[in-house]
Amino acid sequence: MPIDKEKERKALNKTLRERAPRKTHGEWAPTTDRPDPISLLQEQDQGRIKQLLPIKYGRMLASPFAFLRGSAVVMASDLAQSPVSGLDAIICGDAHLSNFGIFATPERRMVFDMNDFDEAYPGPWEWDLKRLAASAVVAGRGNGFSEKKCQRLAADTTKVYAYAMDKFSQAHVLDVWYYHVSIDAVMKVFEKASKQGEKNAQKTVRKAGRKTHQQTLEKLTRIEDGKRRIISDPPLLVPFREMGLEHYLDPEALRLATEQSIEDTWSQYLESLPDERRYLLNQFRIRDVALRVGGVGSVGTHCMIILLESEAEGDALILQLKEAGPSVLEAYVGKPRTIGNAERVVIGQRLMQATSDIFLGWHTGQLSDRDYYWRQLKDMKGSAEVTEMDYDSFRSYIGVCAWCLARAHARTGDETGIAGYIGKNETFAQAIGDFAVAYADQTERDYQALVDAVKSGRVTAETGI
């Protein structure tokens, strides 16, 4: 007898909803034994460059939204206590509004997509959606939107995600894999939103278009004694050649930061690339290396940039190495990691992004336990300033983010099962809206806890950097 797929799907949806009724996703209250958020953040600081940590906390002090951006570990701990459908995908683990943006494909076309995969791991798809919705409420409050509008933003995030997932569930596998969000499509969305939104979007696209590898070279390097070198801008950018590097690296890290170790690292990175890209990079040689401070949540991790030059005059390239530690999700999803952390990040990005940097690769430290992933630095990349958006533009922007998130989950999870679990009515969207508002309240309390910790001296923060 032929199998009735529709009947099977309905039975599965019923089972999943009985296990985790959709309304229960709207419930949030801290447990009596909820870990102290400041302690979680400080535990994550272990192994980071201590001298840079005050910059991290200074950046998180900027606003509750900045705190949310830097506290994925806190929300992961909280989400582990929430209901789940039982359907997993490769998830971002840090899917807030500022982890989406513009970048160029290898064909030099500009697209919009997720752009941060440090926490990528197999886990419940709901966790990404809840973090995205909560970030919409926290950022929306920061923009002065009413509570009613903020809750609507969170619900709309879910509605767009649900609509997109339903479309992907009906598409062929290859169509889902090939799908991408072009900048032209994004611009059309903002044209319908507001004049101000359209103007800001155009500005962001133009700015990203100017961030070519050549512009990056001009900004971060200069010619000294006939040789191109990375500039010095401590504490944000410190060339290895400069004295005083011991202020930023511990003795073991300094010992490893030798010319030979860098060459060994380079060889290992090349092995992680496809043959044709290895051939491309074999035409370059390492000329300079510098320690560089990353974004909010990653400040203090070992992050470097490497200047490469070919034999042709003026032909240079900058790659970034970023330390990859354990995902904040790893302790909560019950799935042991079977590969190195840098390889995990790279594979997660290749799976979840429509198209990825051709220089994306990794290496594992041979003399230390640190993993690093590699990528090109600032090649036609841009991020929207959500704090400057009016309501209509903001609403359009989160819709584009939600669509990209659904596409990523559809590529790595059960898109039909997820679409079926969400269903056609607004029950799930309303629940996520309720959760997002409640969790935004929690984020504001946690942010205040950080403010108090800085005032008391428990945490050291340095602002303005």
C-alpha positions as CSV (number, residue, x, y, z in Angstrom):
1,M,0.0,0.0,0.0
2,P,1.3,3.5,-0.8
3,I,2.2,5.6,2.3
4,D,-0.1,8.6,3.0
5,K,2.6,11.3,3.7
6,E,0.0,13.9,4.6
7,K,-1.6,11.6,7.2
8,E,1.9,10.7,8.6
9,R,2.7,14.4,8.8
10,K,-0.5,15.3,10.7
11,A,0.2,12.5,13.2
12,L,3.7,13.7,13.8
13,N,2.5,17.3,14.3
14,K,-0.1,16.1,16.8
15,T,2.6,14.1,18.7
16,L,5.0,17.1,18.8
17,R,2.3,19.5,19.9
18,E,1.3,17.1,22.7
19,R,4.9,16.9,23.9
20,A,5.3,20.7,23.7
21,P,2.1,22.6,23.2
22,R,2.7,25.8,21.2
23,K,1.3,28.1,23.9
24,T,3.9,26.9,26.3
25,H,6.6,28.7,24.3
26,G,5.3,31.9,25.6
27,E,6.1,31.2,29.2
28,W,9.2,32.6,30.7
29,A,10.2,33.1,34.3
30,P,13.6,32.7,35.9
31,T,14.0,29.5,37.9
32,T,14.8,29.7,41.6
33,D,18.2,28.2,40.9
34,R,19.0,30.3,37.8
35,P,22.7,30.8,37.5
36,D,24.0,34.3,38.2
37,P,24.5,36.0,34.7
38,I,27.6,37.8,35.7
39,S,29.2,34.5,36.9
40,L,28.3,32.9,33.6
41,L,30.0,35.7,31.7
42,Q,33.1,35.5,33.9
43,E,33.3,31.8,33.5
44,Q,33.4,32.3,29.7
45,D,36.3,34.7,30.2
46,Q,38.6,31.9,31.2
47,G,41.5,31.6,28.8
48,R,40.8,35.0,27.2
49,I,43.3,37.9,27.2
50,K,42.7,39.5,30.6
51,Q,43.9,42.9,29.5
52,L,41.2,43.2,26.9
53,L,38.2,42.0,29.0
54,P,37.4,45.5,30.3
55,I,36.8,46.5,26.7
56,K,34.2,43.7,26.4
57,Y,32.3,44.8,29.5
58,G,32.6,48.5,28.5
59,R,30.9,47.7,25.2
60,M,28.2,45.6,26.9
61,L,27.5,48.6,29.2
62,A,26.3,50.7,26.2
63,S,22.7,49.5,26.4
64,P,20.6,46.4,27.1
65,F,20.8,45.5,23.4
66,A,24.6,45.6,23.6
67,F,24.4,43.4,26.7
68,L,22.2,40.9,24.9
69,R,24.7,40.8,22.0
70,G,27.5,39.9,24.4
71,S,25.6,37.4,26.5
72,A,24.7,34.4,24.3
73,V,26.0,32.2,27.1
74,V,23.4,33.6,29.5
75,M,20.5,33.1,27.1
76,A,21.7,29.6,26.2
77,S,21.5,28.6,29.9
78,D,17.9,30.1,30.1
79,L,16.7,28.5,26.8
80,A,17.8,25.1,28.1
81,Q,14.9,25.3,30.5
82,S,12.3,26.1,27.9
83,P,10.0,23.7,26.0
84,V,11.1,22.3,22.6
85,S,9.3,20.5,19.8
86,G,12.1,17.8,19.5
87,L,13.0,18.9,16.0
88,D,16.7,19.9,15.6
89,A,18.7,21.8,13.0
90,I,22.2,23.3,12.8
91,I,21.4,26.5,14.7
92,C,23.3,29.8,15.0
93,G,23.2,29.9,18.8
94,D,23.5,33.7,18.6
95,A,20.8,34.8,16.2
96,H,20.3,38.4,17.3
97,L,19.5,41.3,14.9
98,S,23.1,42.5,14.5
99,N,24.4,39.1,13.4
100,F,22.9,39.5,10.0
101,G,24.3,41.7,7.2
102,I,25.7,42.3,3.7
103,F,28.6,40.6,2.1
104,A,29.9,39.7,-1.3
105,T,29.7,36.3,-2.9
106,P,32.8,34.9,-4.8
107,E,31.1,36.2,-8.0
108,R,31.1,39.7,-6.4
109,R,27.3,39.9,-6.0
110,M,26.1,41.4,-2.8
111,V,23.7,39.3,-0.7
112,F,22.1,39.5,2.8
113,D,22.5,36.6,5.2
114,M,23.5,35.5,8.7
115,N,27.1,36.4,9.4
116,D,28.2,34.9,12.8
117,F,28.6,31.2,13.5
118,D,30.9,31.1,16.5
119,E,28.2,29.3,18.5
120,A,26.8,27.1,15.7
121,Y,25.7,23.6,16.9
122,P,23.0,21.0,16.4
123,G,20.1,22.1,18.6
124,P,16.4,23.1,18.8
125,W,15.4,25.5,16.1
126,E,13.2,27.4,18.5
127,W,16.2,28.7,20.4
128,D,17.4,30.7,17.4
129,L,13.9,32.1,16.8
130,K,13.5,33.1,20.4
131,R,16.8,34.9,20.5
132,L,16.0,36.8,17.3
133,A,12.5,37.7,18.6
134,A,13.9,38.8,22.0
135,S,16.6,40.9,20.3
136,A,13.8,42.7,18.3
137,V,12.0,43.7,21.5
138,V,15.2,44.8,23.4
139,A,16.4,46.8,20.4
140,G,12.9,48.1,19.7
141,R,12.6,49.4,23.3
142,G,16.0,51.1,22.8
143,N,14.6,52.8,19.7
144,G,11.7,54.2,21.7
145,F,8.9,52.0,20.2
146,S,5.9,51.3,22.4
147,E,5.4,48.0,24.2
148,K,2.6,47.1,21.9
149,K,4.7,47.7,18.8
150,C,7.6,45.8,20.3
151,Q,5.5,42.7,21.0
152,R,4.1,43.0,17.5
153,L,7.7,43.0,16.2
154,A,8.4,39.7,18.0
155,A,5.2,38.1,16.7
156,D,6.0,39.4,13.2
157,T,9.4,37.8,13.3
158,T,7.7,34.5,13.9
159,K,5.1,34.9,11.3
160,V,7.7,35.7,8.6
161,Y,9.8,32.7,9.8
162,A,6.7,30.5,9.6
163,Y,5.7,31.7,6.2
164,A,9.2,31.2,4.8
165,M,9.5,27.7,6.4
166,D,6.2,26.7,4.8
167,K,7.5,27.8,1.4
168,F,10.8,26.0,1.8
169,S,9.0,22.9,2.9
170,Q,7.2,22.8,-0.4
171,A,10.3,23.5,-2.5
172,H,12.8,21.0,-4.0
173,V,15.9,20.3,-2.0
174,L,18.2,22.0,-4.5
175,D,15.9,25.0,-4.7
176,V,16.3,25.5,-1.0
177,W,20.1,25.0,-1.3
178,Y,20.5,27.5,-4.1
179,Y,18.2,30.2,-2.5
180,H,19.7,33.4,-1.5
181,V,18.5,36.9,-0.5
182,S,20.0,39.4,-3.0
183,I,20.6,43.1,-2.1
184,D,18.1,44.1,-4.8
185,A,15.4,42.1,-3.0
186,V,16.3,43.7,0.3
187,M,16.2,47.2,-1.2
188,K,12.7,46.5,-2.6
189,V,11.6,45.6,1.0
190,F,13.0,48.9,2.3
191,E,11.5,50.9,-0.5
192,K,8.1,49.8,0.6
193,A,8.9,50.5,4.3
194,S,9.7,54.2,4.5
195,K,11.7,56.9,2.7
196,Q,14.1,57.1,5.7
197,G,14.5,53.3,5.7
198,E,15.3,53.3,2.0
199,K,17.8,56.1,2.4
200,N,19.6,54.3,5.3
201,A,19.6,51.0,3.4
202,Q,21.2,52.7,0.4
203,K,23.8,54.2,2.6
204,T,24.6,50.8,4.2
205,V,25.0,49.2,0.8
206,R,27.2,51.9,-0.6
207,K,29.4,51.7,2.5
208,A,29.7,48.0,2.2
209,G,30.5,48.3,-1.5
210,R,33.5,50.5,-0.6
211,K,34.9,48.0,1.9
212,T,37.0,46.1,-0.7
213,H,40.1,44.2,0.2
214,Q,42.0,47.2,-1.3
215,Q,40.3,49.7,1.0
216,T,41.1,47.4,4.0
217,L,44.7,47.3,3.0
218,E,44.9,51.1,2.8
219,K,43.2,51.5,6.2
220,L,45.1,48.8,8.1
221,T,48.6,48.9,6.5
222,R,51.2,51.3,5.4
223,I,54.6,51.2,3.6
224,E,57.6,51.3,5.9
225,D,61.1,51.2,4.5
226,G,59.7,49.9,1.2
227,K,57.7,47.2,2.9
228,R,54.0,47.0,3.6
229,R,53.3,46.6,7.3
230,I,50.2,46.4,9.5
231,I,49.7,49.7,11.4
232,S,49.8,49.8,15.2
233,D,46.7,51.0,17.1
234,P,46.8,49.5,20.6
235,P,44.9,48.0,22.2
236,L,42.7,47.3,19.2
237,L,45.5,46.4,16.8
238,V,49.0,45.3,17.9
239,P,51.6,44.0,15.4
240,F,53.6,41.0,16.6
241,R,56.8,42.8,15.6
242,E,56.3,45.5,18.3
243,M,57.7,45.3,21.8
244,G,55.2,44.9,24.6
245,L,53.2,42.1,23.1
246,E,53.7,40.2,26.4
247,H,51.1,42.7,27.8
248,Y,48.5,41.0,25.7
249,L,49.7,37.4,25.4
250,D,50.6,34.9,28.1
251,P,54.1,33.3,27.9
252,E,52.8,30.1,26.2
253,A,51.0,32.1,23.5
254,L,54.1,34.2,23.0
255,R,56.2,31.1,22.6
256,L,53.9,29.9,19.9
257,A,53.8,33.2,18.1
258,T,57.0,32.5,16.3
259,E,57.7,32.6,12.6
260,Q,58.0,28.8,12.4
261,S,54.7,28.3,14.2
262,I,53.0,30.7,11.9
263,E,54.3,28.9,8.9
264,D,53.1,25.6,10.4
265,T,49.7,27.1,11.0
266,W,49.6,28.4,7.5
267,S,50.2,24.9,6.1
268,Q,47.5,23.4,8.2
269,Y,45.0,26.1,7.2
270,L,45.8,25.4,3.5
271,E,45.0,21.7,4.0
272,S,41.5,22.6,5.1
273,L,40.7,24.3,1.8
274,P,39.6,22.8,-1.5
275,D,42.5,22.3,-4.0
276,E,41.7,25.2,-6.2
277,R,41.7,27.7,-3.3
278,R,44.9,26.2,-1.9
279,Y,46.5,26.8,-5.3
280,L,45.3,30.4,-5.2
281,L,46.7,31.1,-1.7
282,N,50.0,29.3,-2.5
283,Q,50.8,32.4,-4.6
284,F,51.0,34.5,-1.5
285,R,53.5,34.7,1.4
286,I,53.0,35.9,5.0
287,R,54.5,39.3,5.5
288,D,53.1,40.5,8.9
289,V,50.9,39.5,11.8
290,A,48.9,41.5,14.4
291,L,46.7,40.8,17.3
292,R,43.2,42.4,16.7
293,V,40.2,43.0,19.0
294,G,37.0,41.5,17.7
295,G,33.3,42.3,18.3
296,V,31.3,42.6,21.6
297,G,31.0,39.0,22.7
298,S,34.4,37.8,21.3
299,V,36.6,40.5,22.9
300,G,39.4,38.9,24.7
301,T,39.6,35.8,22.5
302,H,42.7,35.4,20.5
303,C,42.1,37.1,17.2
304,M,44.7,38.0,14.6
305,I,45.1,39.3,11.1
306,I,47.7,38.2,8.7
307,L,49.1,40.3,5.8
308,L,49.8,38.3,2.7
309,E,51.6,39.4,-0.5
310,S,52.2,37.8,-3.8
311,E,55.2,38.4,-6.1
312,A,53.3,41.1,-8.0
313,E,53.8,44.6,-6.8
314,G,51.0,46.0,-4.7
315,D,49.1,42.6,-4.7
316,A,48.2,42.0,-1.1
317,L,45.5,40.4,1.0
318,I,44.5,40.4,4.7
319,L,43.0,37.3,6.3
320,Q,41.6,37.1,9.8
321,L,42.2,34.2,12.3
322,K,39.7,34.0,15.1
323,E,39.8,31.7,18.1
324,A,36.9,29.2,18.2
325,G,36.0,28.0,21.7
326,P,33.2,25.6,22.7
327,S,29.8,26.7,21.6
328,V,27.6,28.1,24.4
329,L,25.0,25.5,23.3
330,E,27.3,22.5,23.8
331,A,26.6,22.0,27.5
332,Y,22.9,22.0,27.0
333,V,21.9,20.1,23.8
334,G,23.1,16.7,24.9
335,K,25.1,16.1,21.7
336,P,28.8,15.5,22.1
337,R,31.1,17.4,19.7
338,T,33.1,15.1,17.4
339,I,35.2,17.7,15.6
340,G,37.4,20.6,16.6
341,N,35.7,23.9,17.4
342,A,37.1,25.8,14.4
343,E,36.0,23.1,12.1
344,R,32.6,23.2,13.7
345,V,32.3,26.9,13.0
346,V,33.4,26.6,9.4
347,I,31.0,23.7,8.7
348,G,28.2,25.5,10.4
349,Q,28.8,28.5,8.3
350,R,29.0,26.6,5.0
351,L,25.8,24.8,5.8
352,M,23.7,27.8,7.0
353,Q,24.9,30.5,4.7
354,A,23.7,30.6,1.1
355,T,27.3,31.3,0.0
356,S,30.4,31.6,2.0
357,D,33.9,33.3,1.9
358,I,36.2,31.3,-0.4
359,F,39.0,31.7,2.2
360,L,37.0,30.1,5.0
361,G,39.0,27.4,6.6
362,W,40.6,26.3,9.9
363,H,43.5,25.0,11.8
364,T,44.0,23.3,15.2
365,G,46.8,24.4,17.4
366,Q,49.5,21.7,17.5
367,L,51.2,22.9,20.6
368,S,48.1,24.4,22.3
369,D,44.5,23.5,22.7
370,R,43.2,26.6,20.7
371,D,41.4,26.3,17.4
372,Y,41.2,29.1,14.9
373,Y,39.1,29.6,11.8
374,W,40.2,31.8,8.9
375,R,38.3,34.2,6.6
376,Q,38.9,37.3,4.6
377,L,38.7,40.5,6.5
378,K,36.0,43.1,5.6
379,D,35.4,42.2,2.0
380,M,32.3,44.2,1.0
381,K,30.7,43.5,4.4
382,G,28.2,45.8,6.0
383,S,25.7,45.7,8.9
384,A,22.6,47.8,9.4
385,E,22.4,50.2,12.3
386,V,19.2,48.9,14.0
387,T,19.4,51.7,16.6
388,E,18.8,54.2,13.9
389,M,15.8,52.7,12.2
390,D,12.2,54.0,12.4
391,Y,9.5,51.5,13.2
392,D,8.5,50.5,9.6
393,S,12.1,50.0,8.6
394,F,12.9,48.0,11.7
395,R,9.9,45.8,11.0
396,S,11.0,45.2,7.5
397,Y,14.5,44.4,8.6
398,I,13.6,41.8,11.1
399,G,11.4,40.2,8.4
400,V,14.4,39.8,6.2
401,C,16.4,38.4,9.1
402,A,13.7,35.9,9.9
403,W,13.5,34.8,6.3
404,C,17.2,34.1,6.2
405,L,17.0,32.2,9.5
406,A,14.2,30.0,8.2
407,R,16.3,29.3,5.1
408,A,19.3,28.3,7.2
409,H,17.1,25.9,9.3
410,A,15.4,24.5,6.2
411,R,18.9,23.6,4.8
412,T,20.0,21.8,8.0
413,G,16.7,20.5,9.6
414,D,13.3,19.1,9.0
415,E,11.6,22.0,7.3
416,T,8.4,20.1,6.8
417,G,8.2,19.1,10.4
418,I,9.0,22.6,11.6
419,A,6.4,24.1,9.3
420,G,3.8,21.6,10.5
421,Y,4.5,22.1,14.1
422,I,4.1,25.9,13.8
423,G,0.9,25.5,11.9
424,K,-1.3,28.0,10.0
425,N,-2.8,30.0,12.9
426,E,-1.1,32.6,15.1
427,T,-0.9,30.5,18.3
428,F,2.9,30.0,18.0
429,A,3.6,33.6,16.9
430,Q,1.7,35.0,19.9
431,A,3.6,32.7,22.2
432,I,6.9,33.8,20.9
433,G,5.8,37.4,21.2
434,D,4.9,36.8,24.8
435,F,8.3,35.1,25.5
436,A,10.2,37.9,23.8
437,V,8.7,40.6,25.9
438,A,9.3,38.6,29.1
439,Y,12.8,37.8,28.2
440,A,13.5,41.4,27.2
441,D,12.5,42.2,30.8
442,Q,15.0,39.6,32.0
443,T,17.7,41.1,29.8
444,E,17.2,44.5,31.2
445,R,17.5,43.1,34.7
446,D,20.7,41.3,33.7
447,Y,22.0,44.4,32.2
448,Q,21.4,46.3,35.4
449,A,23.2,43.5,37.3
450,L,26.2,44.2,35.1
451,V,25.9,48.0,35.8
452,D,25.9,47.2,39.5
453,A,28.8,44.8,39.2
454,V,30.9,47.5,37.6
455,K,29.9,50.0,40.2
456,S,30.9,47.6,43.0
457,G,34.2,46.7,41.4
458,R,33.3,43.1,40.8
459,V,33.7,43.7,37.1
460,T,36.1,46.1,35.5
461,A,34.9,48.0,32.4
462,E,36.5,50.4,30.0
463,T,34.1,52.4,27.8
464,G,34.6,54.3,24.6
465,I,36.9,51.7,22.9
